[in-house]
């Protein structure tokens, strides 16, 4: 076997490394691999942690979730198979400190557990507020409660004191450190309170239409669990299943719980999107640099041909050089990505708190494969042309120049790389949008920049314009392809930067300001009908004059136009989820002021009529005149759609998918919901303050004391918590965005330096005929500033358009970008172009004219 190509390839590799010929190629590949593997390592460890803790996350080998008591058939089947089983109940409610301890209140996640809980895993509790956690198989004793430390801190309570919930009084005895089936530390907006299931009924909190959730967990012999899961799955999907089975959902080690992973999956998609952009920019850089690399080695290959080297040896030598360089860059990128992923673990610490297992080898293999594919698909085609350089080029420099890569080779490489990127996105839609959007943006920038170059050439009057402007215009128009590449590359990098800045500051700020100053910030649910008059009177006595007040009825859609419907009748996750749960229905003779009827008519008092939210109608394929049947706690209601409403879900008012246009619905279980803006805390009397009460009395606390069964949701607190989670994800995206920005700068640097030889020759000729160095510096700066200004302006325009679309269709408000965005974008582009040009082209004007012209001969 002829191994001469190995020796030749190794020598050329070392020479090119010393000369810096491969520097940009290695940097571009390293950035792409680092960005992708950083996300890959984080996702891999996260999935490994979920699989490792799957049984503890579920609290059993399989779990049935339902909105009502678990159907008896499922309980009997588990007993028949010899499986252990426990049922827990959870719902939101208000926890309150006694008046003598301040009377503070807070929304809590109530959970009632029986003996035998948990079936899998262990509770970890502490005996003191800051004490070390200890595992236990116990549950709270009757009359006692275990709670998260955050609740005690919020209510100003300590262990041994009393916590009030509904009609019940509980002594706080332990601090919950870890709860096995809670989701292993995933974000929860309410602190947990756990009580013995024997105490649940005495609280009086479970009423008709209460929002309770039941979890029936089973554990036992794997074969029996498998048989139970199969039976339960078939029973749930059985056509014509009883209404009691509707709303039952099965979780197992295979199916998992979508809610557990939703927040982190969204974060992973955001990160993947930024990583894909970095990889796409790196691909452009590799293509540009590889062609420049090949152009510099044309003469070397011609000399090798003269010395008798066959084309096959030259091709194998350069292929070996690129493979070794690709392996090195990929390994460097994997190492950098592994280090960077720890930044994600820290930045997303509020979303996942458990210790993650070690990563597998999959991200390493994927990163190495991605780096090699990137280099070989975009870098190798022009380099392989070096083997075809004729020996005649030694004496004739006009022969053997590089040709455009064949469409077949280029298309195959791009298709392979795009397929890998789509795979890396972990989401087909996201990957296709990212790759397709990138290609679309590049095409827009290319067309616009080509037109701008032609317009510039035609608009500059060479007779009157300054000489530096005339020469700079000639430089750009003489190489329009390179000008288009330079402008497009910088524009794409600036687009990513501007979008992130707009989203992080201007758009989010405008979204927050879009909420009216007097918008409701409290939602109160679970108000019983007999409490209605007293509750409204309490609101008015507290100074609340404007409030929403609607009945809330839980009903499940069971038939459309006389045909029974199930989740399996629909495609897509959202319609399946809607059909698998109860709707919140309501009634009002007049339409809500913040709803707009967009189709049909709302006729006050019309019998057997309903109004449907237009988005729900679109999702379920409903239209005016359709007949719907709802099951409301065993009572069936058949109605006709007479109107469609446009609902402003961001209005902070009470909204419903389905409403009856009547004043009341007879013989259906209902509770009431109210939304209002809470008044500021009022000072208490000096006597009350002297007795130990807080100097400011919260209106929330007054309501909870007067109506202990209600659930009062402080939306301002909840929105702040949601915003903190969003801020964490944004910081992680910003952290990864550094790679995207670096990749964009590499593309810019590559595009500018790709014409270095041509610039050096042109400047040498001008210097030979008497042009001063100061004039040529002006020409170079003018060209770079022009490229940067145009790229920044194009990127700003597209960023404003995309920002408007996000504001209009995602955030749901009208937004007009600042007129300063194009100015700042253009100036930023000019500054970056100047910096890259100074670094990459500073030697062009310093090289002796004779040396430059001799190389050009």
N, C-alpha and C positions, 0 to 999 in steps of 0.2 A: 504493500500500500504506500502510495506517495504521500509523505507527510510534510513536503516542502512548504505547503500552504500554511501549516501550523507555525513553522519558524518565521515565515514572512509575515503572517498575521500578527504574531507576537511582537516582532520588531516594529511594525507600523503602529501597533497599539501603544507601545512605550514612547515612540517618537511623537505621536499625536497628543498623548497625555502631557508630555513635557512642553510641547508647543501650545497647549491650551486649545487644540482643535476640537476636542470632545467635551470641553467644559460645559457649554450650554446644553448639549445633548444629555449629559449626565444630570445636570440640574433640573431640566424639564421632566425627565423620567422620574427622578427622585421625588419631586413635588407631587406628581400625579399619584405615584404609588403611596406616598406618605399620607396624602389626603384620604385616599380610598381605604387603606388598611387601618388608619386611625379609627374611622367609623366601623370598619369590619371587626377590629379587635373588641371594641366596646359592645357591638351588637352580639358578637359571638359569646362573650363572657356573660352578657345579660341573659341570653337564651339558655346558656349552660346553667345559670343560677335558677332560672325558672324551672328547668327540667329537674335539677337536683332537688328543689324544694317543692315539686309539684304536689306531692301528697299532703305536705303541711299547708301549702297554699289553699288546697281544697278542703282540708280538714277531714278527709276520708279518701277512700279509693274511688268513689263516685258520689256526686251530689245532685240532687234535684232541687231546683229553685222554683218558687211559685209565689204568686201574689196572694194566695189564700192557703188555708190548711192543706197539707199534702193529701191528695186523694187516697182513700182507704185502700184501694187496690194496690197502690205502690207500696204501702206499708206492709200489707199482707204478703205480697210477693217476696219482699226482703226477709220477712220472718220465715217463710216457707223454704227459702234457700239457706237458712242458717246464718244470715249476715247480722252483724251488730249494726245498730242504727240509732241516731239521735236527731232530734229536730230542734233547731234554734230559730228564734224570731228576732228581727231587727226592724227598727223604724226610727225616724227623727222625732225628737221631742225636746222640750225645754227642761234643763236642769237649773235648780235655784238654791241659793243659800238661804237659810232661815233669816228672818229680819234681824235677830240679835247678832248675826254674823255679817251684816251688811246688806243682805237681800239681793245680791247681784244674780243675774241669770245669764244663761248661755245655751245655744243650740247644741245638743249632744246626739251621738249615735247610740241609741239604746239597744241593748242585746240581752235577751233572756236565754239562759243555757240550762240543760238538764244534767242529771248525773250521767257520767260516762263521757261527757264532753272534755277534750276533743278526742275523736277516734284516732286521729293520726297527729303526731307532734305533741308538744307540751306547751302549756302556758308558762311564761316567765314573768314573775311578779317580784315586787320589792316591798319590804316591811316598813321602810321609811321613805320620805320624799326623794332623797338623793342616795338611797341605799343601793347596794349591788343587787342585781336581779338573780333570782333563784327559780329553777324549774319546779313545777308542781303539777300534780294530777287532780288537785282539788278544784272546786268551783265555789263561788260565793255562797255563804250560808244564808238561809232565809233572813230577811231583814237587813242584810248588809249589801254593799256594792263595792266593786273594784272599778277604778277609773284611771284614765291617763293623767299623768302629772300636769299636763297643760290645763286640764279642767280645774284642778285644785288651785293652780296659780291664778287662773282667770276669775274664779269665784272668791279667792281669798280664804280658802278652807284648808284644813290640815286633816291628816288621818285621825279618826276617832270622832270627827264632827259629822253633822247630819247633812245629807243632800236630799232635796225635795224634788220629786218628779211626779206630776199628776197628783193623785190622792195619796201617793206613797211616801214614806219617810225611810231613808236608808242611811245606815252608818257606814262611812267610808273606812275600809279596813286595809286595803292593799292598793299598790300602784301597779298598773299594767305596764310591763316593759315590752313584752312581745306577745302577740296573739297569733296563733298558727294559721288560721284561715282568714286572716284579714287582708292578705295580699302581700305579706312579707315586706312591710314598710312602705308600700305605695301610698301616694298622697291621699289624705282624707281630710275633708274640710271641717269635720266635726270631731271633737274628742270622744273616745269610747267610754261608755258606762256599761258595765256587765253586772247583771243580777241573777239570782236564782229564778228559774222559770216558774216556780211556785208562787213568786211574788208578782208576776206580770198582771194577772187579772185584777189584783187589788189596786193597781195604779189607776184603773179606769181609763187608760189611754187608748185601748183598742176599741174602736167604735165602728159602726157601719161606714164605709167609704174611707176608713183610715188607710194610710199608705204603709202597709206592713209587708214584709218580705220574709218568707219562710225558706229555710235550707234543711233538706232532709239528706243527711250524710249516711253512707253505708260503708262498711269495711269487713273484710274477711278473706276467705279462700279466693285466690285469683280466678279460678275457674268459675266459682259462684258469682263473683263480681262481674266477670265477663258475660255470664248468662243473664244476670240482672240488667246490665247495660243494654244488651241486645233486646231483651224483652221490653224494657222501658222505652227504648228508641222506637221500636215497632208500635208500641201502644200510643205514644205521643203522635206519631205520624199516621195512625190508623184513620182512614176516611170516616167521616161522620162520628168522630170521637165525642164523648160527652163534654158538655160545656165545662164541667169541673176539671177536665184534663187540659183545656185550653189555658195557655199561660204557663204551663210547666216546661221548664228547660233543663236539659241534662248537661252536667259537666263531668268530665272524666279526665284521666291523665292524657288521653289522646286529644280530646276536644278542647280542654283548658277553658279558661274564663276570659272572654274577650275584654271585659272591663279591666282585668288585672293589667293587661299589657297596652291598653289604648294610649295612655299618655306617653309612654316611652316609645311606642311605635311611631307616634306622630313626631316626636323629637328626632327619632332615627331618620324619618323621611326628610325633615328639614336639613339634617346634616348630610344625608346622601345627596340632596340636591346641590348643595354647595360643593361637595366633593366631586360630583359629576362635572360641574363647571370647571373646576381646577384641572380635571383630566382632559376635558375637551380643549381647553386653552393650551395645555401641554402638548397635545397632539399637533396643534397648529405650529407651535414652536419647534417641535421635532422635525416636521416636514420642511420648514424654512431652513433650519440649521443644517439638516442633512443635505439639502441641495447645495447650500453654500460650501459645505464640507467636500462634496463631490467635485464642485467646480475648482476648488483649490488643488485637488489631487489629479486633475486631468494630465498635467505634464509629467508627474511622477509615473503614472500608469503607461503613458506613451513611452517613456524611457525603459520601463520594465518589458514592454513588448519588443522594443529594439534589442534588448539583451536576451530575448528568446523565451520569456515567460509565457506560457499558454494562457488563454482567456480563462480556462477552468481554474487554474491555480490562483490567478488574481481575484476571481470572483469568490473562491473559497476563503482566501486570505482576508478580504474585507468582510465577508460574512462572519468569519471567526472573530474578527476585531469587534464587530457590532454585537455579537452574542455575548462576548466577555464583558464589554462595556455595559450591555443591558443587564447582565446578571449582577454586576457590581452596583449599578445605579438602583436596581430593584431591591437588592439586599439592603442598601443604604436607606432606601425609602421605607422598607418594612421596619427597620430598626427605629427610624424617626417616627413612623406611624405608631409603633408600640409605645414609645415614650409619650407621644402626644395624647394617646387615648386615656392616659391617666388624668389629663386635664379635663376630659369629658366626665370622668368618674367624679372629680371634685366639683365641677361646675353643675352637674346634675345630682348633687348629693341630696337635694330635697326630694327627688323623685324616687330614688332607690337608696336604701340605707343598709341593706344586708351585704355581708362580705361576698363578693363575687368569686367564682372559681377561676382557676387559671384558664387562659385561652387555649383553644385547640390549634392544630396546625393548618386549619382551613384558611384563615386570613393570610398566613405566610405563603401558602401555595398560590392563593388567588393573587396576592400582590406580586409575586415573582412572575406569574403568568401574564398579568396585566402589563407589567413593565416590559417584558420581552415582546408582547404583542404590539404595544405602543411603538417600540423602537423598530421592530421588523416591519410592521405594516406601513408606517409613515416615513421611516428613515432609510430602510434598506433599498427600496426600488430605485431611487436616483443613484445610490452608491454602487449598485450592481452594474450600472451602465459604464462604470470605469473599466470593466473587463473588455468592453467593446471599443475602447479608444484605439484608433489606428496608429501604427508606428510613425506614419507620415506627420503626425502632429508635432514631432520633435523639430521639424524644420518649417512646418506650416501651422501657425497657431489658429487659423480660421477653420480647421477641420476638427472633427471629433468632439464638438461641443455637446453639452447635455441636451437631451430631448425630453419633452414632457412625458411623464410616465403614462403608460398605456391605461386606458380607462378600465380595462379588465383587472389589471394589477391593483390600481388605485381603489376601484370599487370593491374588490375582494378584501383588501386590507381595512377599508372603512367599515364594511359590513361586519367583519369579525370584531373590530374594536367596538362598534356600536352595540353588537350583541352582548359583549362582555359588560359594557356600561349598563345596559338594561338589566342584565343579571345582577350587577352590583347594586342597583337601585332598590332591589327587593320589592319592587312594585312596577308592574308593566306599564301602567298609565303614567306614573311619575317618570320612568325612564324614557318613554317615547316622547313625552312633553319636553323633557330636558334636552334630549338629543335633537328633536325636531325644532324646538324653539331656538336652540343655539344655531342650527343651520339657517333658520329663517332670519334671525337677527344678523348673521354674517352676510346673508344675501342682501338684506336691506342696506346695511352699511356699505357693502361693496358697490351696489348700484348708485347710492347717493354720493359716495366718495368719487366714483368715476365721473359722474356728471359734474361734481364740483371742480374736479381737476380740469375738465374740458372747459367749463365756464370761466375758471380762473385764467386759463391760457388765452381765451378769447377776449377777456375784459381788460387785460393789462396792455396798455399802449406802450410799446417798446420805444417809441420816439420821445415820450415825455416822462415815463416812469423812471425812478432811480435805477442805476445799473444793478445794484444788489437785488432789487425786486425782479428785474428782468431775468437775471441769471438764475435766481431761485425758482422762478416760474418755469424756465426752460428745464431745469433739473427735474422738477416734478413731472412735467408733461413728457419729458424724454423717456421716462420709465414709468408709464401709467400703471402697469401691473404691480410693480413694487410699491408705488404710492398707495394703491388701493389696499394692498395687504397691510401696509403700515397703519393706515388710517383705520381699517376694519379691526385689526388686532387690538389697537389701543382703545377703540370705541367699545369693544366687547368687555374688556377689563374694567373700563370706567363705568359701563352700564351696571355691572354687578355691584361696584362700590356705591354708585348713586342710589340704586334700589335699596340697598341695605340701610343707607343713611336716611332715605325718605321713610322707609318702614319703621326704622328705630325711633325717629324723632317726629317728623312732621305729620305722618299719617296717624300714628298712635295718639299723638297729642290732639289732633283734630277729632279723632274718634271719641276721646274722652270728653272733649268740649262739646260734642254733639248732643250729649245728654243734658236736658234742661236742668237748670239750677234747682227747680222745685220738683224734680222727678221723684217718685216714690223710692224709698230706700229700705222699706220693711214690707215683707210678705208674711201674712199670718194665715195659717191653715188650721184645719181640724176644729173650727168653731162650730159648736153644735147649734142646731136650729133654735132651741130654747134659750140660747145665750145671745141671739142676734140683737135684740133691742138693747140689752144691757151693754153689749160690746160697743155698739155704735154710740151709745150715750157716753161711755168711757172715753171714746175717741174725741167726741166734741168737748167733753169736760177738760181734756188735756190740751185743747187748742187746735185739734186737727179738724179742719173744716172741709177739706177735699180728700176723698178716699174712694177707692174702688170697692164695690161690694157685690159679690156674685155667689150664687149657689154652685157647688161643685159635686157632680155626680160621676161615679165611676161606671163606665159601660164598655163592653167589648163588642166590636163589629163582628157579626156572625153571618150576615148574608147581604148580598148585593143583587138587586133585582130578582129576589126570590131564590137565588142560588147560594147555597152555603159556601163560605170561603174559609180557607186556611192559609197559613203562611206559605205552604208549598205551592199554592196557586200563583205566586208572584215570583218574579226574578228580581234579584238585587237585595242587598242587606237591609236597606231602610224599609221597604214595604213589608218584608218578612217580620222585621222587628215591630212595626206598627200593628200588624195583625196578631202578634203574639203577646200583646199586653193590653191592659185596659186604657181606654181614652178618658181624659178628664172632660166631661160634658158640662154644659151650663145652659141657662135659659135667661132671657131678658126680653121684655116687650120692645124695647128700643135698642138699636144697634149700638155697640160701644163707640164712643166719640173718636177713639184712636184707630178704628177699623174703617176701611173703605169698601163699600159694595162695588165690585167690578163686573159682576154679571148677575142677571136675574133681578128680583125685587125682594126686599125685606118688608113684609107686610106685618105690622104689629098685631099680635094676637092670632095669627093664622095657625090653625090646627094642623097637626100631622105634617109640619114643615120644619126644615132645618137649614141652617146656613153653614157652609163648609169653607175652611181656609183654602185658598187657591193652590198653595203648594201641596197640601195633602191631596186635593183633588187630582192634581197632576201626577203625584206619586202613585196613587191607586187607580188612575185611569177613570175617575169619576166625572160626571157631567150633570148639567141641569136636567131635572126630571128623573134621575136615577132614584130607585127605592132602596133605602138602607134599613137594616134591622140591627138594633143594639140590644144586648143582654145586660140589664142593669140589676145585678144581684138576683137573678132568677126571673125578673120581669122583662118581657120583650116589648120593644117599641119599634113600630114600622113607620117610617117617615119618608118624605120626598124632598130631594134637594131643590130648593127654590131660589137660592142665591149663593154666590161665591164672594168671599171677603179677602181683601189684601190686609194682612196683619203685620204691623210694625213690631217685630219681636224685640227690638232694641229700645222700645219706648219706656221700659221699666214699669208698664202697667200690666194688669191681669189680662191674659189672652187665652183663647181656647181654639182648638181645631174645629170643634163642632158646637153650635149653639141653636137652641130652640127659640123662636121669636114669640114666646108667650111669657106671661108674668109668673106662672108657677107650673110645676109638673107634679101631679098628684101621685101619691102612693109609691114614691121612689126614695130610697135612702140617700140622704144628701148631707154634706157639711157645707160650711161657708168659707170663702177666702176673701181676704181684704188686703189691699195695698195702699200704703200711705207714706208720707214723709214724717218721720218721727220728730217731735219737738225737742229742743235742746233740754238737757237735764235742768230741773228746777231746784233752787235751794230749799232746804228743809228748815223748819222752825228752830230757833236756838235751843228749845227744850229737847227736841228730838236729837239735835246734834250733841247736846250734853249727855244724852243717854247712850251715845255710841254709834248712832246712825251716821252714814256718810253725809257730808255737807251738801252734796248734789244728789238728788233723787232721780234715777233714770226712769223714763216713761216705760221702757221695756220691762223693767222690774215690776212696776205697778201693774201692768197688764198681766204678767205671768202670775203675780200673787192673786189677782182677782179672778183669773181664768186659768187654773193650773194645767188644764188639759190641752191648751193651744200649743202650736209650734210657731215660734216667731223667728223668721229668717232675716238676719241683718245682712242685706245685700251689699252694703258698702264694705263690710268686713269680708264677705265671700268674694266680691270682685277684687279686693286687694290681694287676697290669697291667690286667686286665679292669675292676677297680674304678676305676682311674684314667681309663679311657675313659668309664665310666659317669659319673664325677664331672664330666668335661668336658661331656658332654651335659646333665647336670643344671644345671651353671652356665649353659649357653646357654639352657635353659628358664627358669631363674630370671631371667636377663637379660631375656628376652622377657616374662616374667610381669609385669614392671613395667607394661606396656601393659594387661594384663588387670586388674590392680589399679586402675590409673588409670581404665579404662573403668567398673569397678564403682563407683568413687567418683563418677564423672560421673553414672551412673544414680541413685545415692543422692541426689546434689545436685539432679538434675533432678526426682526424685520429691518431694523435700521442698519445693523452691521452686515446684513446679507448683501447690501450694495456698496460695501466699503471699498472693494477693489475697483468697481466702476467709478465711484466718487474719487478715489485716489488718482485714477488715470485722468479723469476729466479735470480735476484741480491741478494736476501736474502739467497738463497741456496749457491751461490758462496761466499758470505761473511761468511756464516757459515763454509765453508770448507777452509777459510783462504785468500780469495781474498781481496786485499787492496781496500780502497775506491778510491784511485787515479787511479788504474787500471780500475775500473768500470766506473769512469768518462770518461776516455779515450775511453772505449767501447761505452758509450752512445753518446759521441760527434762524434766519428767516424761513428756510425750508422746514426745519424742525418745529418752529413755533406754528407755522401754518398747518402742518400735519396735526399737531396737538390741539390747536384751536378747533379745527374741523371735527376731529374725533370726539372732543369733549362736547361740542355742540350737538352732534348726532346722538351721542349717548344720552345727553340731557333730554333731548326731545323724546326719545324712546322711553326713558325712565319716567318722564312726566306722564306719557300715555299709559304705561303699565300701572303707575301709581294711581292714576284716575280710575282705571278699570278695577283695581283692588278696592279703592275707596267706594266705588259705586256698587260693585257686585259682591264684594266679600264683607266689607265693613258696613255697607248700607247707608252711606251718607254722601252728600255732595261735597266735593273737594276740588279746589283749583290750586295748582302748584304756584309757588312763588316765582315771580319774574326773575329773581336772582339765581335760580337753579341753572339756567343755560349759561349765565355769565360765569358763575363759580365753576361749573363743569368745564367750560372752555378754558378758563385760566388753569384749572388743575391739569387738564390734558396738555396744555402748552408747557407747564412746569415739568411734568413727567417726561415728555418728549425731549425737552432740553437736557434733562438730567441723563436720560439714556443715551442721547446723542453725544453729550460731552464725554461720557465714560467709554462709549464704543468707538467714537470717531476722532478722539483727541490726537491720535497718531497720524491721521490723514494729512494734516497740514505741516507736520513736523518731519515727514519722510523726505529725503533729498529727491529733487526732480529727476535726476539721472537714474537713481535706483528704481524709481517708480516706472519710468519709461522703458528701462531695460527689461523689467519683468513683463511689461505689456507687449513687448515685441513678439 
